[in-house]
Amino acid sequence: MSASTAPTRADLLALLAVITTAQWQDFGAAAARHGLTAMQAKVLSQLDNGPLPMRAIAERLVCDASNITGIVDRLESHGFVHREVSPSDRRVKNVVTTDSGRDTIRRVRAEMRATHGALDALGEAERASLYDMLDRMRPIMESRGQH
């Protein structure tokens, strides 16, 4: 691709794949330093904005609900989450992070050395521009399962 040619969708997809793969590898390595699997850390990350039903976690992580049950069991045994009955539907169990779980996922993100290094290579205006572009893409990507 020449400097005057705009990247194709394929070029962008390939670059996004490389970057997201490296970011998730970095995330997994940081999680492992805290005794977590990458998937356990991903579950904790999904709970940033509050409790979620197990089915919603499974949908977000595109995996079987039975897998989430085992992951939540292990997180619960380590004191990172607990289950509580949903106030809107007593048949549903929500997964809630504990203070320990919130602190651990915060530390995992803080220790993502490769990702932080890559972001630090960008200037303030570049970070703002990247954020704006990704934020514009977010609603489209998040609505993918709702069609």
Number of C-alpha atoms within 10 A of each C-alpha: 8 6 6 6 7 10 12 10 9 9 12 12 12 11 12 12 12 11 14 12 12 14 18 15 16 21 24 21 19 23 24 15 12 14 13 20 17 18 15 21 24 19 24 24 17 16 19 14 7 10 19 20 17 21 18 14 23 17 13 14 15 10 12 12 16 12 13 21 15 12 17 22 15 15 20 18 11 14 14 21 24 19 18 15 13 15 10 7 9 10 9 16 18 22 23 22 26 15 11 13 22 18 12 19 26 14 15 23 17 13 17 19 16 14 19 14 10 11 14 11 10 12 10 11 9 12 14 12 12 14 12 12 11 12 11 11 11 11 10 9 10 10 9 8 9 5 4
